Amino acid sequence: MKFYELFLISECILIANTPNKMSIEKVQTKRELAKAKTRRALLKSALRLYSLEGAQGMSMNKIAKGAGIAQPSFYNHFESLEALQNELSAQLKDNYLSPMRLAWVNMLKDYDVLSKEQFNQQCRQCLIMIFDSAFENIALFQHLLEDRPRFSDSIENQSSLNNGLGNLITEIQEEWTEIFIQGLQLSNRTCERSAVNLCVDMAAAQVHELILGCHQQRYSRQQAIATLSISFDALFANFLHGSNTSQ
């Protein structure tokens, strides 16, 4: 057999035994999809566990078991339990705020041109979104309130002491402050941040208590929202009239 024939045969054998690029990419894609699926399962398991047991019941072993994987495999997806909780917290915050952020900004931006009835109608619609979101998983909402840090000196200390789900309510209220500031800026108003914080905390306290009251069936959701819209009209009027209008 001539040299070039031997060369051709060896090349054919090499090609036959070498996986092509498409097959390698297909295997990699399947692995990535499987990994993403397991990651979602872990997040779902963590959410389910937190809704049932709160922060005290959270453990890597329980979450992995709920996702149908062995605990050592947890580290293939998250470097720690805290990392998982932080990602879940970010997802929950985004899912909660995204649908209503623009509505609240516009309501505050247009406050001066809205009639009392128009403001109350927009306020009711915004409150309905908040109540609907809370009642999608009322057990989760209750645990988030219970696990919220309340006794450290500052927001920064709270964040360092209790990352993840336990600090979610505090983080959401900080986001509300930013939403209010954005609405003020678009209406050509300025206000001290402490005044915005005060307004947000007063509004949040009322909303949280009335959501729990509805859950306890002490009154209807319709009654709570109607009362809150009236209260917010007075609260925002006092708050916005105390702000400075720039020309």
C-alpha positions, 0 to 999 in steps of 0.5 A: 500500500502506498504512502498516500493511501495509508495517509488517507486511511489514517485521516478517515479514521481520525475524522470518524473518531472525532466528534463534530462541532455541532454534536459538542455544542448540542451536548453543551446546550443540553447540559446548560438547559439541565443546569438552568432547570435545576437552578430554577428548581432550587429557587422554587424549592427555597421559595416554597420552604420559606413560605412554610417555615420562614427564615428559621426553617431555611437550610441547604439540605431542605432546599436541595431535597425539595428540588430533588437533588443531593445536597453536595450538588447544591454547590454546582448552582449556588456558592452558599445558602445566602447567595441563593436567598439573595438571588431569590430576593432580587427576583421577588423584588423585581416581580413585585415592583416592575408592574406598578413602578411606572403607575406610581411614578406617573400618579405622583408626577401628575398629582397637580393636574389630577382631580381628586377623583382621578387621583383616588381612582389611580391610587385605588388601582395601584393599591389593588396591584399591591394587595393582589401581589401580597395575596398571591402568597400571603404566607410569604408576605407574613414571613417577610414581615416577621423576619424583617430586622427592626433593631439595628442602627441603620439600613446599612447595618440591617443589610450586613446582618440579614442579607437575603429574604429577611431584608426584602421588606426593607429593600422594597421600602428603599425602592419605594423611596426612589420611586417617590423621588423620581415622581417628585423630580418629574413634577419639578419638585424637590424634597428632603430624603428624610421627608420621603422616607417618612411618607413611605414608612407611613404609607407602608405601615398602613398597607401592611396592617390592612393586608393582614387585617383582610387576611384575618377577615376583619374587613373586606379588601374593598373596604381596606383599599377604599379607606387607604385611598382616602388616607393616601390622599391626605398623606400625599397632599400634606407631603407634596405641599411640603415639597419645593417646586422648582421653576 
